Structures are given as C-alpha cells and as structure tokens.
C-alpha cells in the first residue's frame, strides 16, 4: 500500500506501507530504497540535491567592502 503523498518544489514524497517480520524493518527499508534508486536511474530520473545561492551585500564605503575590493584586485588585506 502507498503512493504519491506530496509534490513540492524541491521534493516528491512517496509513501510505502510494508509489513515485515520483527527486527527486519531496517534491512527491508534499505533494500526498498536501493531498488527505488536503481529504478529511477534506469528510467533516467535524476535525484537532485538542494542547492542555494547566497548573495553577500556589502555597503559601499564600509571597511569590509574596501577589504573585499582589495582582495578581488589581488592586493593583500591590510
């Protein structure tokens, strides 16, 4: 039992309900994940990893901005 639970901008959540013998759930879980990964690879489905772009804003005239400009120009920091 299971199915597609959620579609999001960064993830697709698939829920599976599987009955196992006691203490075997972790091995079964690893095997299911391996099979899903293999099936996705065979189908050409890539599993992306989250990426973030961070912009650092420097106020003109601040000592840090001048330091950064000097480093960008190849001068050693003072």
Buried (B, 14 or more C-beta within 10 A) or exposed (E): EEEEEEEEEEEEEEEEEEEEEEEEEEEBEEEEEEEBEEEEEEEEEEEEEEEEEEEEEEEEEEEEEBBBEEEEEEEEEE
